[in-house]
Amino acid sequence: MKNRLEQILNEFDKLNQNLLESWRRKFDELKRTTTGFQSLKKKMSLLQVRLSLNVGHLFTTEAYW
């Protein structure tokens, strides 16, 4: 049981790192491709919602096994 919990925490840590790296790449891409602040703000809000949904999905699917 303890080993499984450690494995879950390690997997979650890897996923979290991947999400952060992905978010940073998207943010850099948005900064390069966006001309106005309002457009950047809107795109970042949408990206934040997508990231929140991904993390929420992780918690709901992990709870079932």
mmCIF file of the N, C-alpha and C atoms, coordinates in Angstrom:
data_MODEL
# 
_entry.id   MODEL 
# 
loop_
_atom_site.group_PDB 
_atom_site.id 
_atom_site.type_symbol 
_atom_site.label_atom_id 
_atom_site.label_alt_id 
_atom_site.label_comp_id 
_atom_site.label_asym_id 
_atom_site.label_entity_id 
_atom_site.label_seq_id 
_atom_site.pdbx_PDB_ins_code 
_atom_site.Cartn_x 
_atom_site.Cartn_y 
_atom_site.Cartn_z 
_atom_site.occupancy 
_atom_site.B_iso_or_equiv 
_atom_site.pdbx_formal_charge 
_atom_site.auth_seq_id 
_atom_site.auth_comp_id 
_atom_site.auth_asym_id 
_atom_site.auth_atom_id 
_atom_site.pdbx_PDB_model_num 
ATOM 1   N N  . MET A 1 1  ? 0.827   -1.191 0.000   1.00 0.00 ? 1  MET A N  1 
ATOM 2   C CA . MET A 1 1  ? 0.000   0.000  0.000   1.00 0.00 ? 1  MET A CA 1 
ATOM 3   C C  . MET A 1 1  ? 0.877   1.263  0.000   1.00 0.00 ? 1  MET A C  1 
ATOM 4   N N  . LYS A 1 2  ? 1.921   1.267  0.840   1.00 0.00 ? 2  LYS A N  1 
ATOM 5   C CA . LYS A 1 2  ? 2.805   2.430  0.914   1.00 0.00 ? 2  LYS A CA 1 
ATOM 6   C C  . LYS A 1 2  ? 3.535   2.636  -0.410  1.00 0.00 ? 2  LYS A C  1 
ATOM 7   N N  . ASN A 1 3  ? 3.999   1.547  -1.015  1.00 0.00 ? 3  ASN A N  1 
ATOM 8   C CA . ASN A 1 3  ? 4.686   1.652  -2.305  1.00 0.00 ? 3  ASN A CA 1 
ATOM 9   C C  . ASN A 1 3  ? 3.756   2.196  -3.377  1.00 0.00 ? 3  ASN A C  1 
ATOM 10  N N  . ARG A 1 4  ? 2.504   1.755  -3.356  1.00 0.00 ? 4  ARG A N  1 
ATOM 11  C CA . ARG A 1 4  ? 1.528   2.231  -4.346  1.00 0.00 ? 4  ARG A CA 1 
ATOM 12  C C  . ARG A 1 4  ? 1.282   3.725  -4.162  1.00 0.00 ? 4  ARG A C  1 
ATOM 13  N N  . LEU A 1 5  ? 1.175   4.151  -2.925  1.00 0.00 ? 5  LEU A N  1 
ATOM 14  C CA . LEU A 1 5  ? 0.965   5.575  -2.653  1.00 0.00 ? 5  LEU A CA 1 
ATOM 15  C C  . LEU A 1 5  ? 2.159   6.396  -3.126  1.00 0.00 ? 5  LEU A C  1 
ATOM 16  N N  . GLU A 1 6  ? 3.363   5.908  -2.879  1.00 0.00 ? 6  GLU A N  1 
ATOM 17  C CA . GLU A 1 6  ? 4.557   6.607  -3.353  1.00 0.00 ? 6  GLU A CA 1 
ATOM 18  C C  . GLU A 1 6  ? 4.586   6.663  -4.873  1.00 0.00 ? 6  GLU A C  1 
ATOM 19  N N  . GLN A 1 7  ? 4.168   5.579  -5.514  1.00 0.00 ? 7  GLN A N  1 
ATOM 20  C CA . GLN A 1 7  ? 4.121   5.543  -6.974  1.00 0.00 ? 7  GLN A CA 1 
ATOM 21  C C  . GLN A 1 7  ? 3.116   6.569  -7.500  1.00 0.00 ? 7  GLN A C  1 
ATOM 22  N N  . ILE A 1 8  ? 1.971   6.652  -6.859  1.00 0.00 ? 8  ILE A N  1 
ATOM 23  C CA . ILE A 1 8  ? 0.944   7.620  -7.266  1.00 0.00 ? 8  ILE A CA 1 
ATOM 24  C C  . ILE A 1 8  ? 1.474   9.042  -7.120  1.00 0.00 ? 8  ILE A C  1 
ATOM 25  N N  . LEU A 1 9  ? 2.130   9.312  -5.997  1.00 0.00 ? 9  LEU A N  1 
ATOM 26  C CA . LEU A 1 9  ? 2.677   10.654 -5.777  1.00 0.00 ? 9  LEU A CA 1 
ATOM 27  C C  . LEU A 1 9  ? 3.755   10.988 -6.799  1.00 0.00 ? 9  LEU A C  1 
ATOM 28  N N  . ASN A 1 10 ? 4.590   10.024 -7.141  1.00 0.00 ? 10 ASN A N  1 
ATOM 29  C CA . ASN A 1 10 ? 5.616   10.248 -8.163  1.00 0.00 ? 10 ASN A CA 1 
ATOM 30  C C  . ASN A 1 10 ? 4.995   10.508 -9.527  1.00 0.00 ? 10 ASN A C  1 
ATOM 31  N N  . GLU A 1 11 ? 3.958   9.742  -9.866  1.00 0.00 ? 11 GLU A N  1 
ATOM 32  C CA . GLU A 1 11 ? 3.275   9.946  -11.146 1.00 0.00 ? 11 GLU A CA 1 
ATOM 33  C C  . GLU A 1 11 ? 2.604   11.313 -11.185 1.00 0.00 ? 11 GLU A C  1 
ATOM 34  N N  . PHE A 1 12 ? 1.989   11.699 -10.073 1.00 0.00 ? 12 PHE A N  1 
ATOM 35  C CA . PHE A 1 12 ? 1.351   13.007 -10.008 1.00 0.00 ? 12 PHE A CA 1 
ATOM 36  C C  . PHE A 1 12 ? 2.384   14.113 -10.158 1.00 0.00 ? 12 PHE A C  1 
ATOM 37  N N  . ASP A 1 13 ? 3.545   13.958 -9.528  1.00 0.00 ? 13 ASP A N  1 
ATOM 38  C CA . ASP A 1 13 ? 4.613   14.948 -9.633  1.00 0.00 ? 13 ASP A CA 1 
ATOM 39  C C  . ASP A 1 13 ? 5.078   15.086 -11.077 1.00 0.00 ? 13 ASP A C  1 
ATOM 40  N N  . LYS A 1 14 ? 5.250   13.962 -11.774 1.00 0.00 ? 14 LYS A N  1 
ATOM 41  C CA . LYS A 1 14 ? 5.662   14.000 -13.183 1.00 0.00 ? 14 LYS A CA 1 
ATOM 42  C C  . LYS A 1 14 ? 4.606   14.696 -14.034 1.00 0.00 ? 14 LYS A C  1 
ATOM 43  N N  . LEU A 1 15 ? 3.343   14.357 -13.788 1.00 0.00 ? 15 LEU A N  1 
ATOM 44  C CA . LEU A 1 15 ? 2.263   14.981 -14.546 1.00 0.00 ? 15 LEU A CA 1 
ATOM 45  C C  . LEU A 1 15 ? 2.215   16.476 -14.284 1.00 0.00 ? 15 LEU A C  1 
ATOM 46  N N  . ASN A 1 16 ? 2.371   16.857 -13.039 1.00 0.00 ? 16 ASN A N  1 
ATOM 47  C CA . ASN A 1 16 ? 2.370   18.265 -12.672 1.00 0.00 ? 16 ASN A CA 1 
ATOM 48  C C  . ASN A 1 16 ? 3.499   19.006 -13.379 1.00 0.00 ? 16 ASN A C  1 
ATOM 49  N N  . GLN A 1 17 ? 4.697   18.424 -13.407 1.00 0.00 ? 17 GLN A N  1 
ATOM 50  C CA . GLN A 1 17 ? 5.827   19.046 -14.092 1.00 0.00 ? 17 GLN A CA 1 
ATOM 51  C C  . GLN A 1 17 ? 5.548   19.185 -15.585 1.00 0.00 ? 17 GLN A C  1 
ATOM 52  N N  . ASN A 1 18 ? 4.962   18.142 -16.182 1.00 0.00 ? 18 ASN A N  1 
ATOM 53  C CA . ASN A 1 18 ? 4.632   18.195 -17.609 1.00 0.00 ? 18 ASN A CA 1 
ATOM 54  C C  . ASN A 1 18 ? 3.608   19.282 -17.897 1.00 0.00 ? 18 ASN A C  1 
ATOM 55  N N  . LEU A 1 19 ? 2.608   19.413 -17.019 1.00 0.00 ? 19 LEU A N  1 
ATOM 56  C CA . LEU A 1 19 ? 1.596   20.453 -17.208 1.00 0.00 ? 19 LEU A CA 1 
ATOM 57  C C  . LEU A 1 19 ? 2.210   21.844 -17.086 1.00 0.00 ? 19 LEU A C  1 
ATOM 58  N N  . LEU A 1 20 ? 3.097   22.025 -16.123 1.00 0.00 ? 20 LEU A N  1 
ATOM 59  C CA . LEU A 1 20 ? 3.748   23.327 -15.960 1.00 0.00 ? 20 LEU A CA 1 
ATOM 60  C C  . LEU A 1 20 ? 4.615   23.672 -17.165 1.00 0.00 ? 20 LEU A C  1 
ATOM 61  N N  . GLU A 1 21 ? 5.354   22.703 -17.659 1.00 0.00 ? 21 GLU A N  1 
ATOM 62  C CA . GLU A 1 21 ? 6.188   22.948 -18.838 1.00 0.00 ? 21 GLU A CA 1 
ATOM 63  C C  . GLU A 1 21 ? 5.319   23.267 -20.049 1.00 0.00 ? 21 GLU A C  1 
ATOM 64  N N  . SER A 1 22 ? 4.233   22.543 -20.196 1.00 0.00 ? 22 SER A N  1 
ATOM 65  C CA . SER A 1 22 ? 3.316   22.800 -21.303 1.00 0.00 ? 22 SER A CA 1 
ATOM 66  C C  . SER A 1 22 ? 2.721   24.201 -21.188 1.00 0.00 ? 22 SER A C  1 
ATOM 67  N N  . TRP A 1 23 ? 2.332   24.570 -19.975 1.00 0.00 ? 23 TRP A N  1 
ATOM 68  C CA . TRP A 1 23 ? 1.753   25.892 -19.744 1.00 0.00 ? 23 TRP A CA 1 
ATOM 69  C C  . TRP A 1 23 ? 2.762   26.974 -20.083 1.00 0.00 ? 23 TRP A C  1 
ATOM 70  N N  . ARG A 1 24 ? 4.023   26.793 -19.687 1.00 0.00 ? 24 ARG A N  1 
ATOM 71  C CA . ARG A 1 24 ? 5.064   27.784 -19.997 1.00 0.00 ? 24 ARG A CA 1 
ATOM 72  C C  . ARG A 1 24 ? 5.274   27.913 -21.502 1.00 0.00 ? 24 ARG A C  1 
ATOM 73  N N  . ARG A 1 25 ? 5.287   26.780 -22.203 1.00 0.00 ? 25 ARG A N  1 
ATOM 74  C CA . ARG A 1 25 ? 5.456   26.826 -23.663 1.00 0.00 ? 25 ARG A CA 1 
ATOM 75  C C  . ARG A 1 25 ? 4.283   27.551 -24.318 1.00 0.00 ? 25 ARG A C  1 
ATOM 76  N N  . LYS A 1 26 ? 3.067   27.251 -23.858 1.00 0.00 ? 26 LYS A N  1 
ATOM 77  C CA . LYS A 1 26 ? 1.885   27.921 -24.420 1.00 0.00 ? 26 LYS A CA 1 
ATOM 78  C C  . LYS A 1 26 ? 1.935   29.416 -24.135 1.00 0.00 ? 26 LYS A C  1 
ATOM 79  N N  . PHE A 1 27 ? 2.328   29.783 -22.933 1.00 0.00 ? 27 PHE A N  1 
ATOM 80  C CA . PHE A 1 27 ? 2.414   31.189 -22.580 1.00 0.00 ? 27 PHE A CA 1 
ATOM 81  C C  . PHE A 1 27 ? 3.431   31.903 -23.463 1.00 0.00 ? 27 PHE A C  1 
ATOM 82  N N  . ASP A 1 28 ? 4.596   31.291 -23.653 1.00 0.00 ? 28 ASP A N  1 
ATOM 83  C CA . ASP A 1 28 ? 5.613   31.883 -24.530 1.00 0.00 ? 28 ASP A CA 1 
ATOM 84  C C  . ASP A 1 28 ? 5.091   32.015 -25.956 1.00 0.00 ? 28 ASP A C  1 
ATOM 85  N N  . GLU A 1 29 ? 4.376   30.996 -26.413 1.00 0.00 ? 29 GLU A N  1 
ATOM 86  C CA . GLU A 1 29 ? 3.801   31.038 -27.762 1.00 0.00 ? 29 GLU A CA 1 
ATOM 87  C C  . GLU A 1 29 ? 2.777   32.163 -27.878 1.00 0.00 ? 29 GLU A C  1 
ATOM 88  N N  . LEU A 1 30 ? 1.941   32.310 -26.867 1.00 0.00 ? 30 LEU A N  1 
ATOM 89  C CA . LEU A 1 30 ? 0.940   33.377 -26.886 1.00 0.00 ? 30 LEU A CA 1 
ATOM 90  C C  . LEU A 1 30 ? 1.597   34.755 -26.883 1.00 0.00 ? 30 LEU A C  1 
ATOM 91  N N  . LYS A 1 31 ? 2.658   34.912 -26.113 1.00 0.00 ? 31 LYS A N  1 
ATOM 92  C CA . LYS A 1 31 ? 3.353   36.203 -26.091 1.00 0.00 ? 31 LYS A CA 1 
ATOM 93  C C  . LYS A 1 31 ? 3.919   36.534 -27.471 1.00 0.00 ? 31 LYS A C  1 
ATOM 94  N N  . ARG A 1 32 ? 4.407   35.523 -28.182 1.00 0.00 ? 32 ARG A N  1 
ATOM 95  C CA . ARG A 1 32 ? 4.984   35.758 -29.506 1.00 0.00 ? 32 ARG A CA 1 
ATOM 96  C C  . ARG A 1 32 ? 3.915   36.054 -30.557 1.00 0.00 ? 32 ARG A C  1 
ATOM 97  N N  . THR A 1 33 ? 2.755   35.426 -30.436 1.00 0.00 ? 33 THR A N  1 
ATOM 98  C CA . THR A 1 33 ? 1.758   35.519 -31.502 1.00 0.00 ? 33 THR A CA 1 
ATOM 99  C C  . THR A 1 33 ? 0.648   36.523 -31.239 1.00 0.00 ? 33 THR A C  1 
ATOM 100 N N  . THR A 1 34 ? 0.573   37.093 -30.048 1.00 0.00 ? 34 THR A N  1 
ATOM 101 C CA . THR A 1 34 ? -0.525  37.997 -29.704 1.00 0.00 ? 34 THR A CA 1 
ATOM 102 C C  . THR A 1 34 ? -0.069  39.444 -29.822 1.00 0.00 ? 34 THR A C  1 
ATOM 103 N N  . THR A 1 35 ? -0.907  40.245 -30.485 1.00 0.00 ? 35 THR A N  1 
ATOM 104 C CA . THR A 1 35 ? -0.542  41.645 -30.681 1.00 0.00 ? 35 THR A CA 1 
ATOM 105 C C  . THR A 1 35 ? -1.082  42.549 -29.588 1.00 0.00 ? 35 THR A C  1 
ATOM 106 N N  . GLY A 1 36 ? -2.267  42.242 -29.056 1.00 0.00 ? 36 GLY A N  1 
ATOM 107 C CA . GLY A 1 36 ? -2.863  43.118 -28.049 1.00 0.00 ? 36 GLY A CA 1 
ATOM 108 C C  . GLY A 1 36 ? -2.985  42.453 -26.696 1.00 0.00 ? 36 GLY A C  1 
ATOM 109 N N  . PHE A 1 37 ? -2.978  43.283 -25.662 1.00 0.00 ? 37 PHE A N  1 
ATOM 110 C CA . PHE A 1 37 ? -3.047  42.762 -24.300 1.00 0.00 ? 37 PHE A CA 1 
ATOM 111 C C  . PHE A 1 37 ? -4.373  42.066 -24.032 1.00 0.00 ? 37 PHE A C  1 
ATOM 112 N N  . GLN A 1 38 ? -5.473  42.627 -24.515 1.00 0.00 ? 38 GLN A N  1 
ATOM 113 C CA . GLN A 1 38 ? -6.781  42.016 -24.269 1.00 0.00 ? 38 GLN A CA 1 
ATOM 114 C C  . GLN A 1 38 ? -6.859  40.627 -24.891 1.00 0.00 ? 38 GLN A C  1 
ATOM 115 N N  . SER A 1 39 ? -6.317  40.499 -26.079 1.00 0.00 ? 39 SER A N  1 
ATOM 116 C CA . SER A 1 39 ? -6.315  39.195 -26.730 1.00 0.00 ? 39 SER A CA 1 
ATOM 117 C C  . SER A 1 39 ? -5.473  38.202 -25.937 1.00 0.00 ? 39 SER A C  1 
ATOM 118 N N  . LEU A 1 40 ? -4.322  38.649 -25.457 1.00 0.00 ? 40 LEU A N  1 
ATOM 119 C CA . LEU A 1 40 ? -3.460  37.792 -24.643 1.00 0.00 ? 40 LEU A CA 1 
ATOM 120 C C  . LEU A 1 40 ? -4.179  37.390 -23.355 1.00 0.00 ? 40 LEU A C  1 
ATOM 121 N N  . LYS A 1 41 ? -4.834  38.359 -22.733 1.00 0.00 ? 41 LYS A N  1 
ATOM 122 C CA . LYS A 1 41 ? -5.544  38.092 -21.483 1.00 0.00 ? 41 LYS A CA 1 
ATOM 123 C C  . LYS A 1 41 ? -6.651  37.064 -21.704 1.00 0.00 ? 41 LYS A C  1 
ATOM 124 N N  . LYS A 1 42 ? -7.381  37.196 -22.797 1.00 0.00 ? 42 LYS A N  1 
ATOM 125 C CA . LYS A 1 42 ? -8.458  36.251 -23.099 1.00 0.00 ? 42 LYS A CA 1 
ATOM 126 C C  . LYS A 1 42 ? -7.894  34.854 -23.355 1.00 0.00 ? 42 LYS A C  1 
ATOM 127 N N  . LYS A 1 43 ? -6.828  34.765 -24.139 1.00 0.00 ? 43 LYS A N  1 
ATOM 128 C CA . LYS A 1 43 ? -6.236  33.459 -24.434 1.00 0.00 ? 43 LYS A CA 1 
ATOM 129 C C  . LYS A 1 43 ? -5.661  32.820 -23.178 1.00 0.00 ? 43 LYS A C  1 
ATOM 130 N N  . MET A 1 44 ? -5.044  33.614 -22.315 1.00 0.00 ? 44 MET A N  1 
ATOM 131 C CA . MET A 1 44 ? -4.488  33.069 -21.082 1.00 0.00 ? 44 MET A CA 1 
ATOM 132 C C  . MET A 1 44 ? -5.601  32.574 -20.162 1.00 0.00 ? 44 MET A C  1 
ATOM 133 N N  . SER A 1 45 ? -6.730  33.269 -20.141 1.00 0.00 ? 45 SER A N  1 
ATOM 134 C CA . SER A 1 45 ? -7.856  32.816 -19.329 1.00 0.00 ? 45 SER A CA 1 
ATOM 135 C C  . SER A 1 45 ? -8.361  31.470 -19.829 1.00 0.00 ? 45 SER A C  1 
ATOM 136 N N  . LEU A 1 46 ? -8.462  31.328 -21.142 1.00 0.00 ? 46 LEU A N  1 
ATOM 137 C CA . LEU A 1 46 ? -8.905  30.058 -21.712 1.00 0.00 ? 46 LEU A CA 1 
ATOM 138 C C  . LEU A 1 46 ? -7.904  28.948 -21.412 1.00 0.00 ? 46 LEU A C  1 
ATOM 139 N N  . LEU A 1 47 ? -6.630  29.254 -21.498 1.00 0.00 ? 47 LEU A N  1 
ATOM 140 C CA . LEU A 1 47 ? -5.596  28.266 -21.192 1.00 0.00 ? 47 LEU A CA 1 
ATOM 141 C C  . LEU A 1 47 ? -5.659  27.865 -19.719 1.00 0.00 ? 47 LEU A C  1 
ATOM 142 N N  . GLN A 1 48 ? -5.912  28.830 -18.853 1.00 0.00 ? 48 GLN A N  1 
ATOM 143 C CA . GLN A 1 48 ? -6.008  28.541 -17.424 1.00 0.00 ? 48 GLN A CA 1 
ATOM 144 C C  . GLN A 1 48 ? -7.200  27.631 -17.139 1.00 0.00 ? 48 GLN A C  1 
ATOM 145 N N  . VAL A 1 49 ? -8.319  27.866 -17.821 1.00 0.00 ? 49 VAL A N  1 
ATOM 146 C CA . VAL A 1 49 ? -9.493  27.009 -17.660 1.00 0.00 ? 49 VAL A CA 1 
ATOM 147 C C  . VAL A 1 49 ? -9.173  25.597 -18.121 1.00 0.00 ? 49 VAL A C  1 
ATOM 148 N N  . ARG A 1 50 ? -8.507  25.471 -19.270 1.00 0.00 ? 50 ARG A N  1 
ATOM 149 C CA . ARG A 1 50 ? -8.155  24.145 -19.772 1.00 0.00 ? 50 ARG A CA 1 
ATOM 150 C C  . ARG A 1 50 ? -7.223  23.422 -18.815 1.00 0.00 ? 50 ARG A C  1 
ATOM 151 N N  . LEU A 1 51 ? -6.257  24.132 -18.255 1.00 0.00 ? 51 LEU A N  1 
ATOM 152 C CA . LEU A 1 51 ? -5.334  23.531 -17.297 1.00 0.00 ? 51 LEU A CA 1 
ATOM 153 C C  . LEU A 1 51 ? -6.080  23.088 -16.040 1.00 0.00 ? 51 LEU A C  1 
ATOM 154 N N  . SER A 1 52 ? -7.001  23.913 -15.560 1.00 0.00 ? 52 SER A N  1 
ATOM 155 C CA . SER A 1 52 ? -7.789  23.561 -14.378 1.00 0.00 ? 52 SER A CA 1 
ATOM 156 C C  . SER A 1 52 ? -8.626  22.321 -14.635 1.00 0.00 ? 52 SER A C  1 
ATOM 157 N N  . LEU A 1 53 ? -9.214  22.236 -15.823 1.00 0.00 ? 53 LEU A N  1 
ATOM 158 C CA . LEU A 1 53 ? -10.014 21.064 -16.161 1.00 0.00 ? 53 LEU A CA 1 
ATOM 159 C C  . LEU A 1 53 ? -9.147  19.817 -16.218 1.00 0.00 ? 53 LEU A C  1 
ATOM 160 N N  . ASN A 1 54 ? -7.945  19.931 -16.761 1.00 0.00 ? 54 ASN A N  1 
ATOM 161 C CA . ASN A 1 54 ? -7.042  18.779 -16.822 1.00 0.00 ? 54 ASN A CA 1 
ATOM 162 C C  . ASN A 1 54 ? -6.678  18.294 -15.426 1.00 0.00 ? 54 ASN A C  1 
ATOM 163 N N  . VAL A 1 55 ? -6.361  19.208 -14.539 1.00 0.00 ? 55 VAL A N  1 
ATOM 164 C CA . VAL A 1 55 ? -5.996  18.824 -13.176 1.00 0.00 ? 55 VAL A CA 1 
ATOM 165 C C  . VAL A 1 55 ? -7.214  18.254 -12.456 1.00 0.00 ? 55 VAL A C  1 
ATOM 166 N N  . GLY A 1 56 ? -8.386  18.856 -12.651 1.00 0.00 ? 56 GLY A N  1 
ATOM 167 C CA . GLY A 1 56 ? -9.612  18.331 -12.052 1.00 0.00 ? 56 GLY A CA 1 
ATOM 168 C C  . GLY A 1 56 ? -9.921  16.936 -12.544 1.00 0.00 ? 56 GLY A C  1 
ATOM 169 N N  . HIS A 1 57 ? -9.696  16.705 -13.833 1.00 0.00 ? 57 HIS A N  1 
ATOM 170 C CA . HIS A 1 57 ? -9.924  15.382 -14.411 1.00 0.00 ? 57 HIS A CA 1 
ATOM 171 C C  . HIS A 1 57 ? -8.991  14.366 -13.767 1.00 0.00 ? 57 HIS A C  1 
ATOM 172 N N  . LEU A 1 58 ? -7.768  14.755 -13.497 1.00 0.00 ? 58 LEU A N  1 
ATOM 173 C CA . LEU A 1 58 ? -6.806  13.859 -12.845 1.00 0.00 ? 58 LEU A CA 1 
ATOM 174 C C  . LEU A 1 58 ? -7.345  13.411 -11.491 1.00 0.00 ? 58 LEU A C  1 
ATOM 175 N N  . PHE A 1 59 ? -7.851  14.356 -10.710 1.00 0.00 ? 59 PHE A N  1 
ATOM 176 C CA . PHE A 1 59 ? -8.329  13.996 -9.381  1.00 0.00 ? 59 PHE A CA 1 
ATOM 177 C C  . PHE A 1 59 ? -9.577  13.131 -9.441  1.00 0.00 ? 59 PHE A C  1 
ATOM 178 N N  . THR A 1 60 ? -10.465 13.381 -10.392 1.00 0.00 ? 60 THR A N  1 
ATOM 179 C CA . THR A 1 60 ? -11.680 12.574 -10.458 1.00 0.00 ? 60 THR A CA 1 
ATOM 180 C C  . THR A 1 60 ? -11.395 11.182 -10.978 1.00 0.00 ? 60 THR A C  1 
ATOM 181 N N  . THR A 1 61 ? -10.464 11.029 -11.913 1.00 0.00 ? 61 THR A N  1 
ATOM 182 C CA . THR A 1 61 ? -10.168 9.693  -12.427 1.00 0.00 ? 61 THR A CA 1 
ATOM 183 C C  . THR A 1 61 ? -9.310  8.904  -11.450 1.00 0.00 ? 61 THR A C  1 
ATOM 184 N N  . GLU A 1 62 ? -8.420  9.566  -10.718 1.00 0.00 ? 62 GLU A N  1 
ATOM 185 C CA . GLU A 1 62 ? -7.579  8.866  -9.746  1.00 0.00 ? 62 GLU A CA 1 
ATOM 186 C C  . GLU A 1 62 ? -8.421  8.319  -8.594  1.00 0.00 ? 62 GLU A C  1 
ATOM 187 N N  . ALA A 1 63 ? -9.535  8.971  -8.293  1.00 0.00 ? 63 ALA A N  1 
ATOM 188 C CA . ALA A 1 63 ? -10.352 8.550  -7.159  1.00 0.00 ? 63 ALA A CA 1 
ATOM 189 C C  . ALA A 1 63 ? -11.067 7.227  -7.421  1.00 0.00 ? 63 ALA A C  1 
ATOM 190 N N  . TYR A 1 64 ? -11.197 6.825  -8.664  1.00 0.00 ? 64 TYR A N  1 
ATOM 191 C CA . TYR A 1 64 ? -11.961 5.621  -8.987  1.00 0.00 ? 64 TYR A CA 1 
ATOM 192 C C  . TYR A 1 64 ? -11.178 4.335  -8.856  1.00 0.00 ? 64 TYR A C  1 
ATOM 193 N N  . TRP A 1 65 ? -9.885  4.384  -8.854  1.00 0.00 ? 65 TRP A N  1 
ATOM 194 C CA . TRP A 1 65 ? -9.162  3.120  -8.738  1.00 0.00 ? 65 TRP A CA 1 
ATOM 195 C C  . TRP A 1 65 ? -8.682  3.004  -7.354  1.00 0.00 ? 65 TRP A C  1 
# 
